[in-house]
Amino acid sequence: MRAVIDRFENGFAILELENGKMVNVPAELIPQGAREGDVILIEIDREETKKRQKRINDLFEKLKES
């Protein structure tokens, strides 16, 4: 999904989504150096999701063994 930074206001980035909706996102979640008019991408990282799930499962298995 793409979003355009419309503006920054009161600690928030106001983003316009592809469907035209406007959403407020805490500015600290926006990449440093981003400016009004920049297009940002919001995407799912399946590989990182798998790695995190594996770490959680491994920790759970260790707890069960204790």
Secondary structure in CASP SS format (residue, H / E / C, confidence):
PFRMAT SS
TARGET T0000
AUTHOR 0000-0000-0000
METHOD secondary structure of the structure
MODEL  1
M C 1.00
R E 1.00
A E 1.00
V E 1.00
I E 1.00
D E 1.00
R E 1.00
F E 1.00
E E 1.00
N C 1.00
G C 1.00
F E 1.00
A E 1.00
I E 1.00
L E 1.00
E E 1.00
L E 1.00
E C 1.00
N C 1.00
G C 1.00
K C 1.00
M E 1.00
V E 1.00
N E 1.00
V E 1.00
P E 1.00
A H 1.00
E H 1.00
L H 1.00
I C 1.00
P C 1.00
Q C 1.00
G C 1.00
A C 1.00
R C 1.00
E C 1.00
G C 1.00
D C 1.00
V E 1.00
I E 1.00
L E 1.00
I C 1.00
E C 1.00
I C 1.00
D C 1.00
R H 1.00
E H 1.00
E H 1.00
T H 1.00
K H 1.00
K H 1.00
R H 1.00
Q H 1.00
K H 1.00
R H 1.00
I H 1.00
N H 1.00
D H 1.00
L H 1.00
F H 1.00
E H 1.00
K H 1.00
L H 1.00
K H 1.00
E H 1.00
S C 1.00
END
